[in-house]
Each structure stands twice: as C-alpha cells, then as structure tokens.
Amino acid sequence: MPKNKLIYFGMLVVAAAALLWAGGKVINYIEWFLPWAGGVGIVLILIGILLEMKKKNEVAAQGQPDQP
C-alpha cells in the first residue's frame, strides 16, 4: 500500500475512534431515554398498522374501484 493511502487509512481510524468515544459519552447522558424511544417506536408502528387496517376495511366496504 503506498504511503499516501496509509495517511488516509490512519485518518479514517482516528476519526472512527473519535466518533466512537463521542458516542460513548453521549450515550451516558441519554441512556435513560432509549427504552422510552423504543416504546414510542413500537406504539407508532402499532398505530400505523391499525390505520392501514381501518383504511383497508373502508375500501372493502365501498367496493373495489374500477380498474382502467
């Protein structure tokens, strides 16, 4: 591997290490929120499923629209 590519690889490793360190610090501040965020995500998925089922039932009750 030429020397100039080693520089880029080294910069990539340093950047990745810095981002992992910063992520670890941030996670310490927000770790209490993560279960709540997961719960909110699950609730939003369930609401979306219920709305889609309601929409599907309404379309079925009205009859299928004519296909061109």
N, C-alpha and C positions, 0 to 999 in steps of 0.2 A: 504494500500500500504506500503510495507516495506520501511524502511528508505533509504536503498541503492538505491532503484528505484526513490525516491524523489530527490536524488542528480542528477541523470541523467536527470530527468524531468526539474529540475532547470537549469542545464547546457544547455539543449535544449532551454528553454525560453530565457536565457541570449544570446545565440548565435543568435537566431532568432531576438531578439531586436537589437543586434549589426549590423546584416546584413541589417535590415530594415533601421536603422539610416544611415549606409554607402550608401545604395541605394538612400536614400533621398538626401544625399549630392552630389552623382554622378549625379543624375537627374537634379540638379540645373545647372550643367556645360554643360549638353548635351541636355537640353530640346529644344533648337532651332533646333537641328538636327533631332528630332523624326518625324516631318511631312515630311521632305525630305526622311528619311529612309522608311517611309510608301509609299511615292510616287514611290521611286525606286523599292520597292517590287511589287507594282501594275503593273508597267511597265514591270518588269521581268516576271510576270505571263502572261500578255498580249502577250509578245514576245514568250513565251513558247507555248501558245495556237495557235498563228499564225504559228509557226514552225510545230507543230503537224498537223494542218490542211493542210499545204503545203505537208508534208510527206504523209498524208493520200490520198491526191489528186494525188500525183505522183504514189503511189502504185496502186490506182484505174485506172489510165491511162495506166499503164503497164499490167494490168490484175492481177488477183489473182494468187499467186504462187501455184503450185501443192501441195496438201496435201498428205503426205505419208500414 
